[in-house]
Amino acid sequence: MNFNDSARNPTAKKPQAGSLRGVCCSSPSTMCYWFEVSLVAWGVLSLIGIYWHPLHASSAATILFAVAIGCFANWRKNRAFHCSVTGPLFLIAAVVFLLASVNLIHTEAGLVWPLVIVGTGISFLLEWRYARRSAR
């Protein structure tokens, strides 16, 4: 919005200083978009997993890579706030599981999954608290 837009429409909302400009909250359409992109990504990664076993369809790495791709796509298209947190979180967790499956590192799944769940919950709480407030 520039000066001329606000001059033509005095009721137009002006961005507030310190607000999360261009960020939105989750909606059924953003969740469907995330699911569709994640499902396609999972399918492609599963096909790769036929030839390279660490990415087989039911592996944690494959699933987390797929949902991370869905989050990045959702952030790019819809600016869903929580995706800016969960995308990198899922990507890091996927890399950890992938490295563990090819025996480059040793990690306990019981340590990774709680961090993923807590991080996802925190991202939705932040979205609920801040993104909704900036949309007003």
N, C-alpha and C positions, 0 to 999 in steps of 0.2 A: 504494500500500500504506500503510495507516495502522497505528497501534499495535495495534489490535484484531486485524488480520489476522496480524501476527507473533506475537501471543499465542496465537492459535488454532493456528497452524502454525509451530512453532519451526524447522522446516527450510527455511522460505521464505527466498529470497534477499533481502537488503536492498540497496537501491541504494548504491553506493560513492560517496564524495565525489569529485568531479572526473571521474566517468565520463560517457560520452555516453548519457544516459538516453533510452530510447525509440528508439534507432537500431539498425537491423539491417543485415545484409550482403545481398549479392545472392544470389538463389536462382533456380532455374528458373522458379518461379511469378512472382517479381518481374520477371524479364526478359521473360516472356510478357506480363505486364500492360503493361509499358513498350512492348513492340512493338505490341500491339493498339491502345493509345491513340495512339501515334505514327503508326500506319498510318491510323487514322481522321482524325487531324489533318492528315496529308499529303493525304488524299483531299479534305477540305474546302478546304484551302488551294489545292489544284490546281484545284478548281472555280472558286475566286475567280480563279486565274491564267488561266482561259479569258478572262475579261473584263478583267483587269489583268495585263498580260504580265510585270511583274517577279516575280510569284509563280507563274510557269508550273511545271509538275510537276517538271522536272529542274533547276530553279534551286537554287543552294546556299542561298539565303535560305529557300526553301520547305522544303527538307529540314531545315535547322537549326532553323527555327521548329517544325516537327513533332516533332523529337526533343526540343527544349526543353519543349514541351507534355507530351510523354511523361514526361520527367524530373520536371517539377513534379507531375504526377498521381501518379507512382510515389513521390515523396517524401511527398506528402500521405497516400496510402493505406498504403504499406508502410514508410515511413521508411528507404528505402535510402540509406545514407550518401553514396555517391558522387553521387547525384542532387542533393544539396544544393550540390554544387560544379559538376557538369556542366550542370544546368539553367540557371543564370545565364550560364555560359560559352557554351553554345550560343545563348542568347538574344542576348547581346552580339555574337557572330559573325554571327548572322542579320541583326541590325540593320545591321552594317557592310556585309555583302554587299547588303542591300536598298538602303541609301543609295548604294552604289557603282553598283548597277544603274539607279538613277534619276538618276545623274550629280550627286549632291549632294556626294560625296566621291570621291577617287581613292585606290584602294588596290590593292595587289598580292595576289592570292589566295595566292601563294607565301609571304606573310608571315602570313596569317591561319591557314591550315590547319595549319602546324606548331604554332602556339600552341594550337589546338583539340586536336590529337593529344596534345601534351605535357600539357596541362591535364587531359585525360581520363585519361591514364595515371597522373598524380599523384593524381587523385581515387580511382582504384581502389587504388593503393598505400596511401593514407591509410585507406581503408575496410578493407583487409586488415590493416593494422597496428593501428588503433585500435578500429574497430567490433567486430571479432571479440573483442578483448581485453575490451571492456566487456560483451559478451554472456555471458562466463563467470560 
